[in-house]
Amino acid sequence: MRQALVKTAVGAFLCWAMQGVAWGQADPEEVFLPASVNPPSASEVVGSWIEMYGVRLSTATREAMRQALRAHGLKPVREDARYWVDVYDAKGLIRGASQFYLGYTAATQKLAFAEYAFNSFMDSRHTQQIVDMVASKYGPPAETVGQLEMGAFTARWRMAEGMQIQVVREWPETSTYLKFINPSVDLEMRAELDQETSARQKPQLAEGAAARQAAPALGR
């Protein structure tokens, strides 16, 4: 049973999405349903982990994800250990997605998030279709923030092993993102980013202070 649950992850989710209608271009009357994949029920998914390209996301590392993505023929836009985020061309993965982002911690190289960015559409149906697609696999979201009709919006699913899935629409930019997040690792990555930002700002602040101290002397 456990082996069967392992296979209920994002691989089937991606296959379904690739067979679907291009999001943002569907006829208003069209019923948005999976083409051929029979997704597991919500009760089954709760007891399983999230897997992507054969890699368990809760324990995924940068090297493991890179190997898996290469095996599936994904084209990197940027794979560089000097950056926290690797970037891939998402065309052909999920219809309507433009880029695929994978964020990692610098210290442990653990996966913090995997994120699909979709083209910007001034149409709330686009976000609704993504929410409906995720909900048909994992049940209704645990919480939503904002209104689907307009403005910033987030739908959040709480999964096994502390993982989260989010559908996020930003505003006023209106781009929509599908995110798979390991919250504890994501916090570690954000702390590293804050530390790096602080380290870069210190020399600038010191230079500014020195310039202010020198200014009165130059005036005399």
ABEGO torsion letter per residue (X at the ends): XAAAAAAABAAAAAAAAAABBBBGABBAABBBBBAABBBBBAAAAAABBBBBGGBBAAABBAAAAAAAAAAAGBBBABBBAABABBBBBABGABBGBABBBBBBBAAAGBBABBBBBBBBBBBAAAAAAAAAAAAAAAEBBABBBEBAABEBBBBBBBBBGGBBBBBBBBOAAGBBBBBBBBAAAAAAAAAAAAAAAAAAAAAAAAAAAAAAAAAAAAAX
